[in-house]
Amino acid sequence: MQRFILLLSLLFLHNCSRTFCQASVQSPAPTKAPVPPPSLAVPTDTIKILLKAGRFLSFVRLMKATQVDTQLFSQLNSSTDGITIFAPNDNAFSSRVAGAVGSLNDREKLEFVQFHILPRCLSISDFQTGLTKTSISNTVYTDKQVAIYEVDKVLVPKDLFPPAPPAPAPAKPC
């Protein structure tokens, strides 16, 4: 009787192990192509660079007030073209210019800040500075994504700051 129980137990174990093994063999898990790790490249923090340079506080305040800093981060995160910033230093914001900028509405301030930014990264050799009445004083920062150049004067969009009308001609003597 013990032999019978032993034999029955061995047959049971043998069949169970074969059934368990077959179950795992019969339904192999589908294989997926490996997913590449996400890109670890983080967009350049233009505000941090300008603050570290220490002479662009007025421009940084305007960038934050108009949320251009957020716009730039998003643009750098989704584009391979990069950006170029012509950053006026704090001396460029004379009391006359600061007062004029302060009188702009939110949309005009945004346009004013964006006037200092190109949607493409340009090296210093990519352009000529003879197009405006200002010049690049210094290269603040460059990499393959961002170029920041210091300018000694605020770039003034003519639609926001129209030139003063010419003085009237002197009256003709009689």
Stockholm file with secondary structure:
# STOCKHOLM 1.0

chainA/1-174         MQRFILLLSLLFLHNCSRTFCQASVQSPAPTKAPVPPPSLAVPTDTIKILLKAGRFLSFVRLMKATQVDTQLFSQLNSSTDGITIFAPNDNAFSSRVAGAVGSLNDREKLEFVQFHILPRCLSISDFQTGLTKTSISNTVYTDKQVAIYEVDKVLVPKDLFPPAPPAPAPAKPC
#=GR chainA/1-174 SS CHHHHHHHHHHHHHHHHHHHHHHHHHSCCCCCCCCCCCCCCCCCCHHHHHHHHSSCHHHHHHHHHTTHHHHHHHHHHHCSSCEEEEEECGGGSCHHHHHHHHTSCHHHHHHHHHTTEESSCCCGGGCCSTTSSCCEEEEEEECSSEEEEEESSCCCCTTTSCCCCCCCCCCCCC
#=GC SS_cons         CHHHHHHHHHHHHHHHHHHHHHHHHHSCCCCCCCCCCCCCCCCCCHHHHHHHHSSCHHHHHHHHHTTHHHHHHHHHHHCSSCEEEEEECGGGSCHHHHHHHHTSCHHHHHHHHHTTEESSCCCGGGCCSTTSSCCEEEEEEECSSEEEEEESSCCCCTTTSCCCCCCCCCCCCC
//
